[in-house]
Amino acid sequence: MVNDRRMTTDRFFGSIEKRLENLQSMLEFVDSTKPAEPALRDWLKSNTAAESGSTIEKYVGFQRSINLLELQEDQYQTTSRGAAFAETGDSELVFEALLENVAGFETILQILDHQQTTAAAIQASLQKAYPE
C-alpha cells in the first residue's frame, strides 16, 4: 500500500450502467438489515451477477477497505459514508472514498480529464507515478 492506501480498485457487480446502482442497493440492504456474511452473500447472489464466493469476498472486502462497509460482531454495517450513499445515490461519495483510499485513483482521473486514452497508457502512467 502507498501511504496506507491500496494500489488497486475492484469493480462492483453489474454492467457499467448498473455498478453504482447495485452498490447502492447492497448498501441499502446492509443498512436496513445489518446482515451476517451468509445473508449478505445470498443477497448478492440473488440481486447481482455475483456467483463465486471468492469474488463476493473480494468485492465486499474492497467496500470495507474504502470505508463504505464495516464488520462488527459478525454483522455488516454501513459506515456513515456508506449510509449516505445508500440514501442519496450521490456518486461523489464513492469518488471521495476512492480518492482517499486507493493510491493512483487521482492519477487516473487526471489522465482521463485531459485526454481519451487506453488502458495500457493509464497503466504506464500509474507505473511511472508509483514505481514501487
N, C-alpha and C positions, 0 to 999 in steps of 0.2 A: 504494500500500500504506500501511496505517496501522501505525506502529511496526514496520515490516518484516514485517507480516502482510498477506496478501492480503485483499481485501474480499468474495470470493465462495467458495462451495464448489461442487464438481461431484459430482453423484450418480454412483455406480458402476453398472455394468451389472446389470440384473435388476429384478424387481419389488421392492416394498418388503420383502417377506419374504426375497428372495434376495440383496440387495445385499451385506450383510456376509458371507454365505456365499460369494458369488462373489469378493469381495475376498480372503477368507481362502484360497480355492483358488488364486487367482492368486499370492498371496504364497508359498504352499507350493510352487507350480511354480517361481517365481523362486528361492526359497531352495535348492531341490534341483538346479536346472539352470544357474543364472546365465546366462540366455539373452541373445543379441543381439536387437536390435529386431525383425528379421523373425520370429524364433521366438516372441517374446512376442506379436506381432501375430497370428500364426497360431493360437497357443494361445487368445487372447481370442476370435477369430472362431469357433473350434471349440467353445468351452466356455461362451460367454455370448451375449447378444443383440447383441454388437458387430458392426457391419457396415462402417462407413466408416473409412478410415484416419485422417481428421482427428479423428473422435470418439475413436478409440483413442488418438491422440496427446494429445488434450486430457485425457482421463481418466488416462492414465499420467503425464502431466506434473503433474496435480494430486496424485497419490500421491507424486511426488517433492517437490512443494512443501510437503507436510505431513510430509515426512521418514519415509515408510514404505518408499520405494524410493530407490535411488541408481543412477547410471550411472557406471561406471568402466571405462575402456578398452573402450568399446563393448559392455559386458555389464551387464545389470541385476542388481542385488543388493538384498537386503533390508537395511534398517537394523536395528539391534538391536530397535527397537520393532516394525518390520515382521515380523521373525523371531519375536518373542514372540507377536504376534497370529496369525501363521501356525500356530504351535504350539498356542496355547491357545484362540483364538477369543474372547478376553476383549475385549468391545466397549469397555470403559473405556479401553483403549489407543488406540483410534481416537478416542474423545471427547477424550482428552488431546491427541492430535495436532491435532485441530481447534481446541481451545481455545488452544493455543499458537501456531497458525499462521494462523488465519482470524479477522480482526477482525470483531466482531459476532456470532460464534457464541455467546458467553456471553450476549449480549443476547437472542438468540432463545430460549435455554434459560430465561432468567429470565422472559420473557414467557409462555412455554408452561407454566412451573411454576406460575404464578399464575392462569391462565385459558385456556380454549379461545378461539381467535381465528382470524382469517382471514389469508391470505397478504398481502392489502393492508394490514392493520393491522400486521403484522410489518414489512413494507417501510417503512411510515410511521415506525415506531419506530426502525428502523435509520437512516433518513434524518435523524431528529432527533438520534440519538446520534452519527452520523458525517456531518455536513453536507458535508464536503469530498469 
